[in-house]
Amino acid sequence: MEENIKKRIEKLKKIIEKGRYFYHVLNKDLYPPEVLDSLKKELYDLEQKYPQFITPDSPTQRIAGKPLKGFKKVSHSTPMLSLNDAFDENDLKNWDQRNKKIINDKYEYFCELKIDGLAIKLIYKNGFLDTAATRGDGFTGEDVTLNVKTIEAIPLKLLPLDEIRENLKQEKLFNALASFKNDYPEFIEIRGEVFMHLNDFEKLNQEKISRHENPFANPRNAASGSLRQLDPQVTASRRLDSFVYAITTDLGQQTHEEEHKILKCLGFKTNPYTKLCQNLQEVIEFKKYWENNRNKLSFEIDGIVVIVNNNKIFYDLDIVGKAPRGAIAFKFSPKQNTTIIENVSFQVGKSGIITPVAHLKPVKVSGVTISKASLHNEDEIRRLNLKIGDTVIISRAGDVIPKIEKALIELRTGKEKDIVFPKKCPNCQNDLIKEGAYWRCVNNQCYALNKEKIEHFVSKQGFDISGLGKKIIEKLMNHNIITKASDIFTLTQDDLQQLPGFDTILSAKIINNIAAKKNIPLEKFIYALGIRHIGEENAKLLADFLNKQYSIKQPQDLLKATEKIKLEDYQSIEGFGEKASAAVFNWFKNKDNIKLLKELDEAGVKIISKRITADQPLAKQIFVFTGELKSLSRAQAKEIVENLGGKTMNDISKKVTFLVVGDNPGSKLNKAKKYNIKIIDENQFLKLINYNK
């Protein structure tokens, strides 16, 4: 009877282990998860009844033992070294040149992704996992064996010998095959990385927030904190994963590429995204590809690891400091970096708001060189406690807008200077007025204020007049040819030909461009007016509100319509805030703005009014786009949606009907899944709008 039970337990262990191997190593489902869960339950029940048959390699032992009081220290027989970093192509080439001064030989480079996780070592004795330890200081780590056993990607026992031998034969790894001729080697040491997938990281943080606990800052911290739990049950609940990448024991491997192959033959999960490169240019291309495509991965990476593939050359290059010469971390451009505030200037915006701008020592963030960052207002400068000369941490909000996160006050020398906010306009010297957190110039004759208004007026999102860039507008204003936005439509060829560098052809071209833009959709016209708090999104909302009630074909019609509209009417617009409502109401009551509308009317500006009706194909549908579309631009797609009666938004909310996903989608995709918003690809979107390529 007991012999049959023992056989049943052994068979269950084998089939469960095989399912683990297929899922984690081969990325295939051998059995449905429910089937494996059922088999694990049966194994657990049998082992509880017959504890004499429990063995260390049993899947039930992944979560075993009582919580620890602390971690034992583990010495590393071979130091677990860190890597030096290369941040650009010059760093990489310098690394290679230094190596070739030591060993003047041609060699290949093995490249793999640099996982943003926690380094570990695994020791297998006679095929069984015996010890797992963290890197620690490189010489001594912590024993995390019980916790590592909860990670299903890490085998508790190597594959059966016959399978290993067959795998090694197929890969033609005959040197390694000799190590497994009679039995498992007595001792094998593996190096790898433990990490957490982004979805699991988000779930974990949501759970922590719901318990009023501080969330983890990033997946790496979450993985580290989870692996170093004193209770293995907690580690098991965190769903950690692992890739292994190196063998420190001599199994006959001659290259780093062979190490990856041998590891897979033994039953380990290795990173599938690797490349053997013949030269540095191939290395650079591999790095560029993954820098542009890392958002396709379910885990975080912060660069690639470049290794001299030939193991003999690698070891002959030896170690410098705490890093091997034969490997380097080729890092992606950081999402954050440090730089110095060299100066602060003050700019006048289109609504007269004075914005302080930090002039920075140029630095790369997310692949872009940053030399300026808005400081927004006086309150923000005080909140961050900034001074000229400070070393600051800078990021790019949404991977786009430069943002100063923090001043490193501990690096101050005493020579830093206070940032003094002006009380007079830096351009016209009129007194500024304080409105909430902002200082504002209210002088309608202010050159800088009017220049910003005109630039906004002709911008792509407004009248979109090609040829009227900042420099030309500045020339027109400096020669007193224009002083305000409406003057654009009274320009003549003779006016332009007065300017240096303007000939007949260029002047005629710009005049034709202006004439071609006299007809403009209502939402673009509203945006061009430069009303405070009215960006593209609010301009569309206001245009939809007006189009439902009024027939607006020229600026005079808009003026007549807004005379009838009360403040509370604007406040009733869905998505409109109090500030936007008040700004619109007050703008249309201002005598200078009324004059501007009349002048635009007299200049022949016509408004294209889109009456949205319930029978339009996309009426009441709201679209958001993420990623790159192949068939048409984002702007074209939005315009088509709006022409068909739909609306577009820039971010996800519960009101959104469709998320259209192109190549390289961003964080909007996860938000859409959270709100159960319908997600469609580009082809489905094109069918929906009946678009023919």
C-alpha positions as CSV (number, residue, x, y, z in Angstrom):
1,M,0.0,0.0,0.0
2,E,2.6,2.5,1.1
3,E,4.8,1.6,-1.9
4,N,1.9,2.5,-4.3
5,I,1.5,5.8,-2.4
6,K,5.2,6.5,-2.8
7,K,5.0,5.8,-6.6
8,R,2.0,8.0,-6.9
9,I,3.8,10.9,-5.1
10,E,6.8,10.5,-7.4
11,K,4.7,10.5,-10.5
12,L,2.8,13.6,-9.3
13,K,6.1,15.4,-8.6
14,K,7.3,14.6,-12.1
15,I,4.2,15.7,-13.9
16,I,4.0,18.9,-11.9
17,E,7.7,19.7,-12.5
18,K,7.2,19.0,-16.2
19,G,4.3,21.5,-16.3
20,R,6.6,24.0,-14.5
21,Y,9.4,23.5,-17.0
22,F,7.1,23.9,-20.0
23,Y,5.5,27.0,-18.6
24,H,8.5,28.9,-17.3
25,V,11.3,27.7,-19.5
26,L,9.6,26.8,-22.8
27,N,6.8,29.4,-22.5
28,K,4.1,26.7,-23.2
29,D,1.2,25.4,-21.3
30,L,1.5,21.6,-21.1
31,Y,-1.7,21.4,-19.0
32,P,-4.3,24.0,-18.1
33,P,-3.5,25.8,-14.9
34,E,-6.6,24.3,-13.2
35,V,-5.3,20.8,-13.9
36,L,-1.9,21.5,-12.4
37,D,-3.6,23.1,-9.4
38,S,-5.6,19.9,-8.9
39,L,-2.5,17.7,-9.1
40,K,-0.7,20.0,-6.6
41,K,-3.6,19.6,-4.2
42,E,-3.5,15.8,-4.5
43,L,0.2,15.8,-3.9
44,Y,-0.1,18.1,-0.9
45,D,-2.9,15.9,0.7
46,L,-0.9,12.7,0.2
47,E,2.2,14.2,1.7
48,Q,0.3,15.4,4.7
49,K,-1.0,11.9,5.2
50,Y,2.4,10.3,4.5
51,P,5.0,12.8,5.6
52,Q,7.8,10.2,5.4
53,F,7.6,10.6,1.6
54,I,8.2,14.4,1.6
55,T,11.5,15.2,-0.2
56,P,13.3,18.6,-0.7
57,D,12.5,18.7,-4.4
58,S,8.7,18.3,-3.9
59,P,6.7,21.3,-5.4
60,T,4.9,21.5,-2.0
61,Q,8.2,22.5,-0.4
62,R,8.4,25.8,-2.3
63,I,6.6,27.2,0.7
64,A,7.8,25.5,3.7
65,G,9.1,26.3,7.2
66,K,8.2,28.8,9.8
67,P,9.1,32.5,9.5
68,L,12.8,33.2,10.1
69,K,14.1,35.5,12.9
70,G,16.8,36.7,10.5
71,F,18.9,35.7,7.5
72,K,22.1,33.7,7.8
73,K,25.2,35.2,6.1
74,V,26.6,33.3,3.1
75,S,30.1,33.8,1.8
76,H,30.6,33.8,-1.9
77,S,33.5,31.6,-3.0
78,T,33.6,33.6,-6.2
79,P,32.8,37.3,-5.7
80,M,29.4,38.4,-7.2
81,L,30.8,41.5,-9.0
82,S,28.9,44.5,-10.2
83,L,29.4,46.0,-13.6
84,N,30.8,49.4,-14.8
85,D,28.4,51.5,-16.8
86,A,28.5,52.9,-20.3
87,F,26.0,55.7,-21.0
88,D,26.7,56.4,-24.6
89,E,28.5,55.0,-27.6
90,N,31.8,56.8,-26.7
91,D,31.8,55.1,-23.3
92,L,31.3,51.7,-25.0
93,K,34.0,52.3,-27.6
94,N,36.4,53.4,-24.9
95,W,35.7,50.3,-22.9
96,D,36.5,48.2,-25.9
97,Q,39.7,50.0,-26.7
98,R,40.9,49.6,-23.1
99,N,40.3,45.8,-23.4
100,K,42.1,45.5,-26.7
101,K,45.2,47.2,-25.3
102,I,45.3,44.3,-22.9
103,I,44.3,41.5,-25.3
104,N,44.8,42.5,-28.9
105,D,42.5,39.9,-30.4
106,K,39.2,39.8,-32.3
107,Y,36.3,38.6,-30.3
108,E,32.5,38.5,-30.3
109,Y,30.1,40.2,-27.9
110,F,27.2,38.5,-26.2
111,C,24.3,40.9,-25.4
112,E,21.4,40.3,-23.1
113,L,18.9,42.6,-21.4
114,K,19.8,44.2,-18.1
115,I,17.0,43.2,-15.9
116,D,16.1,45.7,-13.2
117,G,16.0,43.2,-10.3
118,L,18.0,41.5,-7.6
119,A,21.1,39.4,-8.2
120,I,21.1,35.9,-6.7
121,K,23.3,32.8,-6.7
122,L,21.9,29.2,-6.6
123,I,23.9,26.2,-5.5
124,Y,22.8,22.7,-6.6
125,K,24.2,19.7,-4.9
126,N,23.8,16.4,-6.7
127,G,21.0,18.0,-8.8
128,F,19.0,19.5,-5.9
129,L,18.7,23.2,-4.9
130,D,20.7,23.4,-1.7
131,T,21.3,27.2,-1.1
132,A,20.2,30.5,-2.6
133,A,21.8,33.8,-1.5
134,T,21.6,37.5,-2.4
135,R,24.6,39.3,-3.8
136,G,25.0,41.5,-0.6
137,D,28.3,43.4,-0.8
138,G,29.6,41.0,-3.5
139,F,31.6,38.9,-1.0
140,T,28.9,38.0,1.6
141,G,25.2,37.8,1.0
142,E,22.1,36.6,2.8
143,D,20.6,33.0,2.8
144,V,17.2,33.3,1.1
145,T,16.8,29.6,0.2
146,L,13.3,29.2,1.6
147,N,12.1,32.3,-0.2
148,V,13.7,31.4,-3.5
149,K,12.0,28.0,-3.3
150,T,8.7,29.8,-3.7
151,I,9.7,31.1,-7.2
152,E,8.4,28.6,-9.7
153,A,10.8,29.7,-12.4
154,I,13.7,28.3,-10.3
155,P,13.8,24.5,-10.3
156,L,14.1,22.7,-7.0
157,K,15.8,19.9,-8.9
158,L,17.5,19.8,-12.2
159,L,15.8,18.0,-15.1
160,P,16.1,14.2,-15.2
161,L,19.6,13.1,-16.3
162,D,18.4,11.5,-19.5
163,E,16.6,14.7,-20.5
164,I,19.6,16.8,-19.8
165,R,21.9,14.5,-21.8
166,E,19.4,14.6,-24.7
167,N,19.1,18.4,-24.6
168,L,22.9,18.8,-24.5
169,K,23.3,16.4,-27.5
170,Q,20.8,18.4,-29.5
171,E,22.6,21.6,-28.8
172,K,26.0,19.9,-29.6
173,L,27.3,20.8,-26.2
174,F,29.6,17.8,-25.9
175,N,32.0,19.3,-23.3
176,A,29.1,19.9,-21.0
177,L,27.7,16.5,-21.7
178,A,30.8,14.9,-20.3
179,S,30.0,16.5,-16.9
180,F,26.7,14.6,-16.8
181,K,28.1,11.2,-18.1
182,N,27.5,9.2,-14.9
183,D,25.5,11.4,-12.6
184,Y,24.7,15.0,-11.7
185,P,27.8,17.0,-10.7
186,E,28.2,17.1,-7.0
187,F,28.2,20.9,-7.0
188,I,26.9,23.5,-9.5
189,E,26.7,27.3,-8.9
190,I,24.4,29.4,-11.0
191,R,24.0,33.2,-11.1
192,G,20.8,35.0,-12.0
193,E,18.3,37.7,-11.3
194,V,15.0,37.8,-9.4
195,F,12.4,40.4,-10.6
196,M,8.8,41.3,-10.5
197,H,6.5,41.8,-13.5
198,L,4.9,45.2,-13.9
199,N,1.3,43.9,-13.6
200,D,2.2,42.1,-10.3
201,F,4.0,45.2,-9.1
202,E,0.9,47.4,-9.7
203,K,-1.4,44.8,-8.0
204,L,1.0,44.7,-5.0
205,N,1.0,48.4,-4.6
206,Q,-2.8,48.6,-4.9
207,E,-3.0,46.1,-2.1
208,K,-0.5,48.1,0.1
209,I,-2.4,51.4,-0.6
210,S,-5.7,49.7,0.4
211,R,-4.1,48.7,3.7
212,H,-2.9,52.3,4.1
213,E,0.8,51.2,3.7
214,N,3.4,53.0,1.7
215,P,3.7,51.6,-1.8
216,F,7.0,50.4,-3.3
217,A,8.8,53.0,-5.4
218,N,9.6,50.6,-8.3
219,P,9.5,46.9,-9.3
220,R,13.1,46.4,-8.3
221,N,12.5,47.6,-4.7
222,A,9.3,45.4,-4.7
223,A,11.3,42.4,-5.8
224,S,14.1,43.0,-3.2
225,G,11.6,43.6,-0.4
226,S,9.6,40.5,-1.3
227,L,12.7,38.2,-1.5
228,R,13.9,39.4,1.9
229,Q,10.7,38.6,3.7
230,L,11.3,36.5,6.9
231,D,8.1,34.6,6.1
232,P,8.2,32.6,2.9
233,Q,4.4,32.7,2.7
234,V,4.6,36.4,2.1
235,T,7.3,35.9,-0.6
236,A,5.1,33.3,-2.3
237,S,2.2,35.7,-2.5
238,R,4.3,38.3,-4.4
239,R,4.7,36.2,-7.6
240,L,8.4,36.8,-8.2
241,D,10.1,35.6,-11.4
242,S,13.6,34.8,-12.4
243,F,16.1,34.6,-15.3
244,V,19.5,32.9,-14.8
245,Y,22.4,33.9,-17.0
246,A,25.8,32.5,-15.8
247,I,27.4,29.3,-14.5
248,T,30.5,29.7,-12.2
249,T,31.1,26.0,-12.1
250,D,33.2,24.5,-14.9
251,L,30.8,22.4,-17.0
252,G,33.0,22.7,-20.1
253,Q,31.4,26.0,-21.3
254,Q,33.7,27.9,-23.6
255,T,31.6,30.9,-24.3
256,H,28.9,32.9,-22.5
257,E,26.5,32.0,-25.2
258,E,27.1,28.3,-24.3
259,E,26.3,29.1,-20.7
260,H,22.8,30.3,-21.7
261,K,22.3,27.1,-23.7
262,I,23.5,24.8,-21.0
263,L,21.3,26.5,-18.4
264,K,18.2,26.0,-20.6
265,C,19.2,22.3,-21.1
266,L,19.3,21.9,-17.3
267,G,15.8,23.2,-16.9
268,F,16.4,26.9,-16.1
269,K,14.5,29.9,-17.4
270,T,16.7,32.2,-19.3
271,N,16.0,35.6,-21.0
272,P,15.0,34.9,-24.6
273,Y,16.1,38.3,-25.8
274,T,19.8,37.9,-26.4
275,K,22.1,38.4,-29.4
276,L,25.6,37.3,-30.4
277,C,27.2,40.4,-32.0
278,Q,30.2,40.4,-34.3
279,N,31.1,44.0,-33.8
280,L,30.2,47.1,-31.7
281,Q,27.8,48.5,-34.3
282,E,25.6,45.4,-33.9
283,V,25.8,45.9,-30.1
284,I,24.7,49.6,-30.5
285,E,21.8,48.5,-32.8
286,F,20.7,45.9,-30.2
287,K,20.7,48.5,-27.5
288,K,18.8,51.1,-29.6
289,Y,16.2,48.5,-30.5
290,W,15.4,47.7,-26.9
291,E,15.6,51.3,-25.8
292,N,12.8,52.0,-28.2
293,N,10.8,48.8,-27.5
294,R,11.3,48.1,-23.8
295,N,7.6,49.1,-23.2
296,K,6.7,45.8,-25.0
297,L,8.2,43.8,-22.2
298,S,6.2,42.8,-19.1
299,F,9.2,43.7,-16.9
300,E,11.6,46.6,-16.5
301,I,15.0,46.8,-18.0
302,D,17.5,49.7,-17.7
303,G,20.0,48.8,-20.4
304,I,21.8,45.8,-21.9
305,V,24.7,43.8,-20.6
306,V,27.6,43.4,-23.1
307,I,30.0,40.5,-22.4
308,V,33.1,39.3,-24.2
309,N,31.7,36.0,-25.4
310,N,34.9,34.0,-25.3
311,N,35.3,32.8,-21.7
312,K,39.1,32.5,-21.8
313,I,39.5,36.1,-23.1
314,F,36.9,37.2,-20.5
315,Y,38.9,35.7,-17.6
316,D,42.2,36.9,-19.0
317,L,40.9,40.4,-19.0
318,D,40.6,40.0,-15.2
319,I,39.0,42.5,-12.8
320,V,39.4,46.2,-12.3
321,G,38.1,47.4,-8.9
322,K,34.9,45.5,-8.2
323,A,34.0,44.9,-11.9
324,P,35.1,42.5,-14.6
325,R,36.8,44.2,-17.5
326,G,35.2,41.8,-19.9
327,A,31.6,43.0,-19.3
328,I,29.8,46.3,-19.1
329,A,26.3,47.6,-18.6
330,F,25.3,49.7,-21.6
331,K,22.6,51.8,-19.9
332,F,19.6,53.4,-21.5
333,S,19.3,57.2,-21.1
334,P,18.1,57.7,-17.5
335,K,14.5,58.7,-16.8
336,Q,16.0,60.9,-14.2
337,N,19.3,62.7,-14.0
338,T,21.1,65.4,-12.0
339,T,22.2,68.8,-13.3
340,I,22.8,72.3,-12.1
341,I,20.6,75.4,-12.3
342,E,22.9,77.9,-14.0
343,N,20.4,80.8,-14.2
344,V,16.6,81.6,-14.1
345,S,14.8,83.8,-16.6
346,F,11.2,85.1,-16.5
347,Q,8.9,84.7,-19.6
348,V,5.6,86.5,-20.3
349,G,2.9,84.1,-21.5
350,K,0.0,84.7,-23.9
351,S,-2.3,85.5,-20.9
352,G,0.3,87.7,-19.2
353,I,1.4,85.1,-16.7
354,I,5.0,85.3,-15.7
355,T,6.7,82.0,-15.8
356,P,10.2,81.4,-14.3
357,V,12.4,79.2,-16.4
358,A,15.4,77.4,-15.1
359,H,18.4,77.4,-17.5
360,L,20.2,74.1,-16.8
361,K,23.6,72.7,-17.5
362,P,22.6,70.4,-20.5
363,V,21.9,66.8,-19.5
364,K,20.3,63.8,-21.2
365,V,17.0,62.4,-19.8
366,S,15.2,59.6,-21.6
367,G,17.4,60.2,-24.7
368,V,16.7,63.9,-25.0
369,T,19.1,66.7,-24.0
370,I,17.5,69.0,-21.5
371,S,18.7,72.6,-21.0
372,K,15.6,74.4,-19.7
373,A,12.7,73.5,-17.4
374,S,9.7,75.5,-16.3
375,L,9.5,76.4,-12.6
376,H,5.8,77.3,-13.0
377,N,5.4,80.0,-10.4
378,E,6.8,81.6,-7.2
379,D,5.1,79.1,-4.9
380,E,6.8,76.1,-6.8
381,I,10.2,77.7,-6.3
382,R,9.6,78.0,-2.6
383,R,8.2,74.5,-2.3
384,L,11.3,73.0,-3.9
385,N,13.5,75.5,-2.0
386,L,15.5,76.2,-5.2
387,K,18.5,78.5,-5.6
388,I,20.6,79.4,-8.7
389,G,23.7,77.1,-8.5
390,D,21.7,74.2,-7.0
391,T,22.3,70.6,-8.1
392,V,18.8,69.2,-8.9
393,I,17.2,66.0,-9.9
394,I,15.4,66.4,-13.3
395,S,12.9,64.1,-15.0
396,R,10.6,64.2,-18.0
397,A,6.9,64.2,-16.9
398,G,5.1,61.7,-19.1
399,D,8.4,61.2,-20.9
400,V,7.9,64.6,-22.5
401,I,8.0,67.7,-20.3
402,P,11.2,68.5,-18.3
403,K,10.5,68.7,-14.6
404,I,12.7,69.5,-11.6
405,E,11.9,67.0,-8.9
406,K,14.2,68.0,-6.0
407,A,17.2,70.1,-5.0
408,L,20.1,68.2,-3.5
409,I,20.5,70.7,-0.7
410,E,23.3,68.7,0.9
411,L,25.5,69.6,-2.1
412,R,25.3,73.3,-1.5
413,T,28.5,75.3,-1.2
414,G,27.2,78.5,0.2
415,K,27.7,80.3,-3.2
416,E,24.2,79.6,-4.4
417,K,21.9,82.6,-5.1
418,D,18.3,83.2,-4.2
419,I,15.8,83.3,-7.0
420,V,14.1,86.7,-6.8
421,F,10.7,86.8,-8.4
422,P,10.2,90.2,-10.2
423,K,7.3,92.5,-9.2
424,K,7.4,94.3,-12.5
425,C,7.0,92.8,-16.0
426,P,10.4,91.8,-17.3
427,N,9.5,93.2,-20.7
428,C,7.3,96.4,-20.3
429,Q,8.2,97.1,-16.6
430,N,4.6,97.6,-15.7
431,D,3.6,96.5,-12.2
432,L,2.5,92.8,-12.0
433,I,-0.7,91.7,-10.2
434,K,-0.9,88.6,-8.1
435,E,-3.7,86.1,-9.1
436,G,-3.6,83.0,-6.9
437,A,-0.2,81.4,-7.3
438,Y,0.7,83.5,-10.4
439,W,2.0,87.0,-11.1
440,R,0.5,88.6,-14.2
441,C,1.2,91.4,-16.6
442,V,-2.1,93.1,-17.6
443,N,-0.6,95.7,-19.9
444,N,-2.3,95.2,-23.3
445,Q,0.5,97.2,-25.0
446,C,3.2,94.8,-23.6
447,Y,5.4,93.7,-26.5
448,A,6.2,90.2,-25.0
449,L,2.5,89.6,-24.1
450,N,1.3,90.4,-27.6
451,K,4.1,88.5,-29.3
452,E,3.0,85.3,-27.3
453,K,-0.6,85.9,-28.2
454,I,0.2,86.2,-32.0
455,E,2.4,83.1,-31.9
456,H,-0.4,81.1,-30.2
457,F,-2.9,82.5,-32.7
458,V,-1.0,81.2,-35.8
459,S,0.1,77.9,-34.2
460,K,-0.7,74.5,-35.6
461,Q,-3.5,74.0,-33.1
462,G,-4.9,77.4,-33.9
463,F,-5.0,79.0,-37.4
464,D,-2.1,76.9,-38.5
465,I,-0.6,79.5,-40.8
466,S,2.5,78.0,-42.4
467,G,5.5,80.4,-42.8
468,L,4.7,82.6,-39.8
469,G,7.2,81.3,-37.4
470,K,8.5,83.1,-34.2
471,K,11.3,84.9,-36.0
472,I,9.1,86.3,-38.7
473,I,6.5,87.4,-36.2
474,E,9.3,89.1,-34.2
475,K,10.5,90.9,-37.4
476,L,6.9,92.1,-38.2
477,M,6.5,93.4,-34.7
478,N,9.9,95.1,-34.6
479,H,9.1,96.9,-37.8
480,N,5.6,97.9,-36.4
481,I,3.9,96.1,-39.2
482,I,1.7,94.2,-36.8
483,T,0.9,94.8,-33.1
484,K,-2.0,92.3,-32.6
485,A,-3.4,89.0,-33.9
486,S,-6.0,90.5,-36.2
487,D,-3.3,92.5,-38.1
488,I,-2.2,89.1,-39.6
489,F,-5.2,89.3,-42.0
490,T,-4.5,92.8,-43.2
491,L,-0.9,92.1,-44.3
492,T,0.0,92.7,-47.9
493,Q,2.9,91.6,-50.0
494,D,4.4,95.1,-49.9
495,D,4.4,94.9,-46.0
496,L,6.4,91.7,-46.1
497,Q,8.8,92.9,-48.7
498,Q,9.9,95.7,-46.4
499,L,11.5,93.0,-44.2
500,P,15.2,92.0,-44.7
501,G,15.5,88.7,-46.6
502,F,11.9,88.8,-48.1
503,D,11.6,88.6,-51.8
504,T,8.5,88.6,-54.0
505,I,8.2,84.8,-54.1
506,L,8.4,84.3,-50.3
507,S,6.1,87.3,-49.6
508,A,3.5,86.0,-52.0
509,K,3.7,82.5,-50.5
510,I,3.0,83.7,-47.0
511,I,0.1,86.0,-48.1
512,N,-1.4,83.0,-49.9
513,N,-1.0,80.8,-46.8
514,I,-2.8,83.5,-44.7
515,A,-5.7,83.7,-47.2
516,A,-6.0,79.9,-47.3
517,K,-6.6,79.8,-43.5
518,K,-9.4,82.3,-43.3
519,N,-11.8,79.5,-43.0
520,I,-11.4,77.7,-39.7
521,P,-13.3,75.1,-37.5
522,L,-14.9,76.6,-34.5
523,E,-12.8,74.6,-31.9
524,K,-9.5,75.8,-33.6
525,F,-10.8,79.4,-33.7
526,I,-11.6,79.3,-29.9
527,Y,-8.2,77.8,-29.2
528,A,-6.5,80.5,-31.2
529,L,-8.0,83.2,-29.1
530,G,-5.7,82.3,-26.3
531,I,-8.4,82.3,-23.5
532,R,-6.9,81.2,-20.1
533,H,-7.5,77.6,-19.2
534,I,-8.8,76.8,-22.7
535,G,-6.5,74.3,-24.4
536,E,-7.4,71.9,-27.2
537,E,-9.6,69.7,-25.0
538,N,-11.7,72.6,-23.5
539,A,-11.9,74.3,-26.9
540,K,-13.6,71.2,-28.3
541,L,-16.0,71.0,-25.4
542,L,-16.9,74.7,-25.8
543,A,-17.3,74.3,-29.6
544,D,-19.6,71.3,-29.1
545,F,-21.7,73.3,-26.6
546,L,-22.0,76.2,-29.0
547,N,-22.7,74.1,-32.1
548,K,-25.7,72.5,-30.4
549,Q,-27.4,75.8,-29.8
550,Y,-26.2,78.3,-32.4
551,S,-25.2,78.6,-36.0
552,I,-21.8,80.2,-35.9
553,K,-20.4,81.1,-39.3
554,Q,-18.3,84.1,-38.5
555,P,-16.7,85.8,-35.5
556,Q,-19.7,88.2,-35.2
557,D,-22.0,85.2,-34.7
558,L,-19.8,84.0,-31.8
559,L,-19.9,87.4,-30.3
560,K,-23.8,87.5,-30.4
561,A,-24.0,84.0,-29.0
562,T,-21.8,84.7,-26.0
563,E,-23.8,87.8,-25.2
564,K,-26.7,85.5,-24.3
565,I,-24.7,82.9,-22.4
566,K,-24.6,83.1,-18.6
567,L,-21.8,82.0,-16.3
568,E,-23.8,79.0,-15.1
569,D,-24.4,77.9,-18.7
570,Y,-20.7,77.5,-19.1
571,Q,-20.5,75.7,-15.8
572,S,-23.0,73.2,-17.0
573,I,-20.7,72.0,-19.8
574,E,-19.6,68.5,-19.0
575,G,-15.8,68.4,-18.4
576,F,-15.6,72.2,-17.9
577,G,-14.2,73.4,-14.6
578,E,-15.0,76.5,-12.6
579,K,-11.8,78.3,-13.7
580,A,-12.4,77.5,-17.4
581,S,-16.1,78.7,-17.1
582,A,-15.1,82.0,-15.5
583,A,-12.2,82.6,-17.9
584,V,-14.5,82.2,-21.0
585,F,-17.3,84.3,-19.5
586,N,-14.9,87.1,-18.6
587,W,-13.0,86.9,-21.9
588,F,-16.1,87.6,-24.0
589,K,-17.1,90.6,-21.8
590,N,-13.7,92.3,-22.2
591,K,-13.8,95.3,-24.6
592,D,-10.4,94.6,-26.2
593,N,-11.5,91.0,-27.0
594,I,-14.8,92.2,-28.4
595,K,-12.8,94.6,-30.6
596,L,-10.5,91.7,-31.7
597,L,-13.5,89.6,-32.8
598,K,-15.0,92.5,-34.8
599,E,-11.7,93.1,-36.5
600,L,-11.4,89.4,-37.5
601,D,-15.0,89.5,-38.8
602,E,-14.1,92.6,-40.9
603,A,-11.0,90.8,-42.2
604,G,-13.2,88.1,-43.7
605,V,-12.5,85.2,-41.3
606,K,-15.2,82.5,-41.7
607,I,-16.0,79.8,-39.1
608,I,-16.7,76.2,-40.1
609,S,-19.4,75.1,-37.7
610,K,-20.0,71.4,-37.3
611,R,-23.5,70.7,-36.1
612,I,-23.4,67.4,-34.3
613,T,-26.5,65.3,-34.6
614,A,-27.6,62.0,-33.1
615,D,-27.6,60.2,-36.4
616,Q,-23.9,60.8,-37.1
617,P,-22.0,57.5,-37.2
618,L,-19.8,58.2,-34.1
619,A,-22.2,60.4,-32.1
620,K,-21.8,60.0,-28.3
621,Q,-18.6,58.0,-28.9
622,I,-15.3,59.1,-27.2
623,F,-12.0,58.0,-28.5
624,V,-8.5,58.0,-27.0
625,F,-5.4,57.0,-29.0
626,T,-2.1,55.4,-27.8
627,G,0.9,54.3,-29.8
628,E,1.8,55.0,-33.4
629,L,-0.7,54.6,-36.3
630,K,0.6,53.4,-39.6
631,S,-2.2,54.5,-42.0
632,L,-2.7,58.1,-40.8
633,S,-1.4,60.6,-38.3
634,R,-2.9,61.0,-34.8
635,A,-4.2,64.4,-35.8
636,Q,-5.9,63.0,-38.9
637,A,-7.5,60.2,-36.9
638,K,-8.9,62.7,-34.4
639,E,-10.2,64.9,-37.1
640,I,-12.0,62.0,-38.8
641,V,-13.6,61.0,-35.5
642,E,-14.8,64.5,-34.9
643,N,-16.2,64.9,-38.4
644,L,-18.2,61.7,-37.8
645,G,-19.7,63.2,-34.7
646,G,-17.4,61.6,-32.1
647,K,-15.2,63.2,-29.5
648,T,-11.5,62.6,-28.7
649,M,-9.7,62.9,-25.4
650,N,-6.0,62.8,-24.5
651,D,-6.3,60.6,-21.4
652,I,-8.3,57.7,-20.1
653,S,-11.4,58.2,-18.0
654,K,-14.5,56.0,-17.4
655,K,-16.4,58.1,-20.0
656,V,-14.1,56.9,-22.9
657,T,-15.8,54.5,-25.3
658,F,-12.8,53.2,-27.3
659,L,-9.0,53.1,-26.9
660,V,-7.3,52.8,-30.3
661,V,-3.9,51.0,-29.9
662,G,-1.1,51.5,-32.4
663,D,2.5,50.3,-32.2
664,N,4.4,50.9,-28.9
665,P,1.4,51.8,-26.8
666,G,1.9,53.7,-23.5
667,S,0.4,53.5,-20.0
668,K,-3.1,54.3,-21.4
669,L,-3.4,50.7,-22.3
670,N,-3.3,49.5,-18.7
671,K,-5.6,52.3,-17.6
672,A,-8.1,51.2,-20.3
673,K,-8.0,47.6,-19.0
674,K,-8.6,48.8,-15.5
675,Y,-11.8,50.7,-16.6
676,N,-12.9,47.8,-18.9
677,I,-12.9,50.2,-21.9
678,K,-13.1,48.6,-25.3
679,I,-9.7,48.3,-26.8
680,I,-9.4,48.1,-30.6
681,D,-6.4,48.0,-33.0
682,E,-5.7,50.2,-36.0
683,N,-7.4,47.9,-38.5
684,Q,-10.6,47.7,-36.4
685,F,-10.6,51.5,-36.0
686,L,-10.2,51.9,-39.8
687,K,-13.2,49.6,-40.4
688,L,-15.2,51.6,-37.8
689,I,-14.6,54.9,-39.6
690,N,-14.9,53.2,-43.1
691,Y,-11.4,54.4,-44.0
692,N,-9.8,53.3,-47.2
693,K,-6.0,53.3,-47.3
